[in-house]
Amino acid sequence: MHLTLTKLKVDKALVVIEGENKNVVLSGRNIPTVKVSATNEINTYDVLKYETLVVTKAAVEKLEEVYA
C-alpha cells in the first residue's frame, strides 16, 4: 500500500473500505500517515484531517446507498 501511495504522491490519506479487509487494515496500520476506516466508521473530522481520501468502489456504492 505504501508504494502505491508514494507513486500517487500522497502524504496523509484516509482509506475508506466497505466491510472488513484484514490485509488492508494491517497494511495501513504500518504507515503512520494513513488511516483505514470502514464506511460505517468514517466521520467528518477524519475526512477533513487527511489530505487525500481513497475510497474503494464498493465503499462508494455503500455510501451512495446510505446517504443518497
N, C-alpha and C positions, 0 to 999 in steps of 0.2 A: 504494500500500500504506500509506503514512504517513497519509493522510487517513482511511482505513478504521480503522487502529489508533487514531487520535485520537478518532474517533467512538465507539469501544469503550472509551475511557478507559484505554488500555493504555500503560504506560511501557516496561517491559522485556519482550520477548517472544521466545520460541523458536518459529519456524515450521517445522513438520515436513511435508515433501512426499514423495511417492512418486516415485522416479526423479529425473531431471534436468529442471528447468524453468529455462532460462536467464533468462527475464524475471523470474521471482520472485527468483532469486539476485541478479541485478543490482539489482533494486529494494530488496531487503533490505540489500544491501551499502551503500547510500546512507544508511541510518538507523543511527546509532551504537548504539542500544539494542536492535537486532533482530539475531538470528542465524537464518539459514536453513540447515536441515540435511535431508538425505535420511534415509529410515528406516534405512538401513544405516550412518549416521554418528552417530546420536544416542547420547548417553551419560548416565549418571546425574548427573554433575557439571553438565552443561548444563541438564538437566531441573530440578534444584534451584536453579540460579543465577538463572534467569529467572522473573519473577513470573507470567507468563502463557504458557501452552502453546497454540499454534494449530496444529491438525492437520487436514489435508485428509481428506476421506472415503476417498480411495484409500490414503492413508498409514495410516489406522486399520485398514482391511481388511488391508493388508500386515502390520502389526504383530500383528493377531489371528492371521493365518496362521502367522507365525513363532513367536510366543510363547504361543499358546493350546494 
